[in-house]
Amino acid sequence: MNKTLIVKIIICLFAFGYSFYSYIEKQNKITSMKIEIPKIAKELQDLRVEIKKTQYEVDKFENPAYLMQLLRQPEYAHLKHPFVQDVLNIPEGIALFDKNKDIYTE
């Protein structure tokens, strides 16, 4: 046999081995990601449930009936409703504008 033929066969075998190894490595990474998907989905579901619980608590706290109930407690008795003429309304964006320069101030 010719030495160049043997070298070519060895190079082809190494190239095939490397290609096969990289293919198996990619398949292992894909499989490990497929295994992680249910865990991440469960964490996502748990976070959604926690967000719903927190939103319920916020809605319950911001309920006007609950706020009126808090107003009757002694530690909040000093709080009073402001009169309409005491409330200052500022349109959006006005607070950030400088009247002299027509640009936003920092």
C-alpha positions as CSV (number, residue, x, y, z in Angstrom):
1,M,0.0,0.0,0.0
2,N,1.0,3.5,-0.6
3,K,1.9,5.7,2.4
4,T,-0.2,8.6,1.1
5,L,-3.3,6.4,0.9
6,I,-2.8,5.3,4.5
7,V,-2.3,8.9,5.6
8,K,-5.5,10.0,3.7
9,I,-7.5,7.1,5.3
10,I,-6.2,8.1,8.8
11,I,-7.1,11.8,8.2
12,C,-10.6,10.7,7.0
13,L,-11.0,8.6,10.1
14,F,-10.0,11.4,12.3
15,A,-12.4,13.8,10.5
16,F,-15.2,11.3,10.8
17,G,-14.4,10.7,14.5
18,Y,-14.4,14.5,15.2
19,S,-17.6,15.0,13.3
20,F,-19.3,12.1,15.1
21,Y,-18.0,13.4,18.5
22,S,-19.3,16.9,17.9
23,Y,-22.7,15.6,16.7
24,I,-23.0,13.5,19.9
25,E,-22.0,16.5,22.0
26,K,-24.7,18.6,20.4
27,Q,-27.2,15.9,21.0
28,N,-26.2,15.8,24.7
29,K,-26.6,19.5,25.0
30,I,-30.1,19.4,23.4
31,T,-31.1,16.6,25.7
32,S,-29.9,18.4,28.8
33,M,-31.9,21.5,27.7
34,K,-35.0,19.3,27.1
35,I,-34.6,18.0,30.7
36,E,-34.4,21.5,32.1
37,I,-37.5,22.8,30.3
38,P,-40.0,21.2,32.8
39,K,-38.1,22.6,35.8
40,I,-38.1,26.1,34.3
41,A,-41.8,25.8,33.4
42,K,-42.6,24.8,37.0
43,E,-40.6,27.8,38.3
44,L,-42.5,30.1,35.9
45,Q,-45.8,28.7,37.0
46,D,-44.8,29.2,40.7
47,L,-43.9,32.8,39.9
48,R,-47.2,33.4,38.2
49,V,-49.0,32.0,41.2
50,E,-47.0,34.2,43.5
51,I,-47.7,37.3,41.3
52,K,-51.4,36.5,41.5
53,K,-51.3,36.2,45.3
54,T,-49.4,39.5,45.6
55,Q,-51.8,41.2,43.2
56,Y,-54.7,39.9,45.3
57,E,-53.1,41.3,48.5
58,V,-52.5,44.7,46.8
59,D,-56.1,44.8,45.5
60,K,-57.3,43.9,49.0
61,F,-55.2,46.6,50.6
62,E,-56.3,49.3,48.1
63,N,-59.9,48.4,48.5
64,P,-61.8,51.6,49.5
65,A,-63.7,49.8,52.2
66,Y,-60.5,48.5,53.8
67,L,-58.9,52.0,53.6
68,M,-62.0,53.5,55.3
69,Q,-61.7,50.8,58.0
70,L,-58.0,51.8,58.5
71,L,-59.0,55.4,58.8
72,R,-61.2,54.6,61.8
73,Q,-58.2,53.1,63.6
74,P,-56.5,55.3,66.2
75,E,-53.0,55.3,64.6
76,Y,-54.5,56.7,61.3
77,A,-57.0,59.1,62.9
78,H,-54.7,62.1,62.2
79,L,-55.1,61.6,58.4
80,K,-57.8,63.7,56.8
81,H,-59.2,64.0,53.3
82,P,-58.0,67.1,51.5
83,F,-60.5,69.6,50.1
84,V,-60.9,69.8,46.3
85,Q,-59.4,73.3,46.2
86,D,-56.3,72.0,48.1
87,V,-55.4,69.4,45.5
88,L,-53.0,70.6,42.9
89,N,-53.2,69.0,39.5
90,I,-50.2,69.1,37.1
91,P,-50.6,67.9,33.6
92,E,-48.2,65.2,32.5
93,G,-44.9,66.5,31.1
94,I,-45.2,70.0,32.5
95,A,-43.1,69.2,35.6
96,L,-40.2,68.2,33.5
97,F,-40.2,71.1,31.1
98,D,-38.2,74.2,31.6
99,K,-40.4,77.1,30.4
100,N,-37.4,79.2,29.3
101,K,-35.6,76.6,27.2
102,D,-38.3,74.3,25.8
103,I,-36.3,71.2,26.7
104,Y,-36.5,68.6,29.5
105,T,-34.5,69.5,32.6
106,E,-32.5,66.9,34.5
